[in-house]
Amino acid sequence: MNKKNLHLGVDTGGTFTDFVLFDGHTLRVHKVLSTPAAPEEAILQGVDELGGVGEGRVVHGSTVATNAVLEGKGVRTAYVTCYGLGDLLTIGRQARRALYDLQPPPVAPPVPAELCLETGGRCDPDGELVDPLPFDELERLRAELERLQPRAVAINLLFSYVEEHWERTIESMMPEGLFVSRASDILAEYGEYERGIATWLNSYVGPLVEGYLQRLEVGLAGAPLAVMQSSGGTIDAAQAGRRAVNMLLSGPAGGLMGARFVGRAAGCERLLTFDMGGTSTDVALIDGEVRLTGEGRIAGYPVAVPMVEMHTIGAGGGSLAAVDAGGLLQVGPESAGAAPGPACYGRGGERPTVTDANLVLGRLRPEAFLGGRMALDALAARAALARIAEPLGLTVEEAAEGVLRIANEHMARALRVISVERGIDPRGFTLTSFGGAGGLHVCALAEALGMARALVPVHAGVLSALGMLAAPKARRLSRSVTALLADLSAEQVRNHFDEMILQGEQEMLAEGVPFEAVTVERGADLRYHGQSFTLNLPWEGAAATAQAFHRAHEARYGHRLEAPVELVNLRIGLRGPTPGLALAPIAAAGDGRPAGEARLHGIDRSAPVFVRERLHAGQRIEGPALITEAVSTTYLAPGWCCRVDDVGNLLLSRG
């Protein structure tokens, strides 16, 4: 095998690290337990178990940035801004998390007051300097940073998205060895608070991401390394470390790119997806393309950089079940994680989880977990569930059913948030499950939403890793240009687009993507004059885009106005060639016979157990049944049937 032709996708999750290896013809999948304290250790272990990748390309979805923000374990970061704005990140939008709570608990500011430094360099909305920045001011700022000894600095001057010269000047005077982020580079958009938070987050986790990627590159010994961005495109590791804020949804973005890729192969363009792993569940909606948003949040902070639009809840296979002080059964958001993991893993866990409940009800086969490489302990699972069954006066099986019903309702509620609550009827979509635990819950969730179609993709248990290989190299850039559409000339808009396109093309050229191979998409954020919120639309010229905005506003909010349309931001998306990933056809004939039978709680007859790798194209299976594979299990509930398509996807239908 020529290892130069190898392509490896790696997704690091809270419980497992997933691998998909493509040699140009076939795919191999693999899983190892994650090592949260040093994620690169699990990756290098998996690479070694796969036989190495030589000089082949590795694409990685990293949780390093996300975990650092969620756990508050970023680096010591100074925030440099204009005079009078040092407390901007602390004040924020003055929005209460609980509107009627008159005594909210104090929340620590993102940056301590002593690390918020004020200086000159303030511009007006036209980019004209109104507060000078003399050399002695720069010297004072430099001396203050040397005294404070931060590891990183975030620079955010007022209206720097119009004139970036003064931020660049401050950057040039920084002490050696500091990780520096400029707002005019990270997020060149209006919104002082959101721009400041994005710039601070980039510096807060940037040194950690940069160091982690460097260690991983050393461990890979020469294999080119790329990283998945939150917007669904990849970027080389050499550039990714400087853009850490763009990696906060790295793994979930890979899952959506994988779902889009496999969905198209199955003839399904409209997908309602849920990615259920060991720790959490991510839900999203794909209507032909993966949706992006600039209004994402993480750990309560707004993250205004482009990222896939999704909703995340703390419900996964490792979610812990407990009886609260009021005698009610609760599931999640606390998770057993990778260590000790669910009780049935036999690694010291004693508290019951969703995985333990599935095992007790017969929906997981103890001997088939991870392709037989990891036997599950059914007795330990029963003992764990007995801890909640006894105080509730239930049998172990009844307690397990309760755990699953609550976990399913949490996930169904999340799916309604991104569909029904936005005026979208989920019945027109195909429910698509992936992640290691997704197939066990897909039928129940479809029924809860009134959906009659579902898809369990081939390699569903490692779909995020597969999506890493399906994603092209990409960039997304934006710029605030606030003006009434009627007051802007076509030349003005074209010049703004051309400048952003040139910057993006040069970055992609550094990754080996020539200008002629780059596809460019132009977009704009629009609103009625006087509004606060915007809608994003493809740019088709001022007149056509304004008409499209009127229609989109009416579809979204039920009305249109006679007010003039205002441009807020211009956006571009640059995408390289689609990677040559292909799913190999499976045999049209094979034995396809059950490998055994299982007793499922609540079902009065034995259910057949199929091995997914032995199914043949066109095969139909009636529920109840279990379909096992190396990295996940699908539970086909009574009243459901599935058809195996040409590449091995399971197309589920009800009735």
C-alpha angles and dihedrals in degrees: 000000000000103000092198087074094053121112119191125192116198127188119185112208133179092261108015137026110219129209133194116184119195119189096184093272113036139028128229122193129202140171135199131177111268122247102214095185091058110011093186091067093066090045094052090045091054093046090052092049089051090054097257130281101242107196093342121127121266122201115192136194105206130199095189095101094042095049093047091055095043092049095040091237102131123127128277102278132188121211118213119195143144125296111283096021102082093111095047096110091047095051094042114163093328088238117152117227088214108033098204098037103111094185106043116177114259116265121211112243117248091242122027114243093247090059095051106095125189127207145152128274098099117158133193123240090275093055096254115143112247100166115044124228107209124188094254088056090056091049090052091050092049092050091049091053092049088054095047094046100208119176094220140021131209117201118200118165124179113271092359088144086070098041118017098175096100095049089051089050092054091046091054091057097051118124115259119273099028122130104232130194125186121205090218088060101037099043118358094190138111118261108091096206097046092045091049094049092049091050093046092048090051091055094038094061101018098094090049093051093044093050093045093051091048091053091047092050090052090050092049089056101217103336109135109250126208129178131217114241125216089250094062102259130101131243130191114261091240089065098031095070091064092050100048094146088065090063101059092107096031099133098040090049088057090053093054093047088051092049091050091049096048093039091058090049088054094047093251115128099163111064136172102199136197123184109198114188133160098284110022146004124233119200127192144158124237117191100179091309134041109263120236130203138190092202101073122138135205126185088352094304123118113242106198097180115105113277138157112279109244144135122231130199133179097252121116143129090282096048109132123235122212142160111245128218090271093056095254125135114243129188122198159309088139111076136202087224122191095311118074090353125183117340091250091063089073093225098121101283115141104170119090121253139183089262091055090051092052090050094050091051091053096248093118120056111222093211097046101053112126089000091302095305092112120039117209122226107229093182091056090050091052091048091051094049090047086067089070099028095062099054089045093049092238136128117253090254093050090050090050090052090051092052091053094046091053094045090049092050091052090054095042089053090052091050090052090053092062096039121020095032089055094050094260120134107223091203089079091060138070115243105230120195129194140150123083095290102033099094092059092062105031098100094047092049093047090052091048090056096042092246122151100191131061137169128210102190124220107266088016091158091063100028094128089058090047089051090057088065094044094053120094125221105271148168133200120198132176141186132191113239106167114192141111109277090232091059096054124087122220089242093056092052092044092052092053091049093047093053093051093044091052091051092049094045092051091052091050092045087059086060092052099262110132120221093249092057094056120100114208127206120190123205142167138207109225138181140166112270107271096026125116102208128065141207121220117226137168111266111246100159126294099281098043093044091050091054090047089052092054090052094045092048091051092048092049102039104019098245145058129216135219090227119117118266117246127206114222108167137010116213136189132192120200120193131184125214117306110259114252095247116149135177113233117234116248125226117285089217133035139131093278088177123145115270092211145319135271134203108229119197112249095019117102097210136052116268121221118245115216128192106226095215090061096053117107131219112276095018116145124209127191122212143277092065142119123228113195130193137167097274107025147005129233120212110206104200125213111280092032130098132185137208123207112226128210096278098038103267115147111231107198125199133178127225 
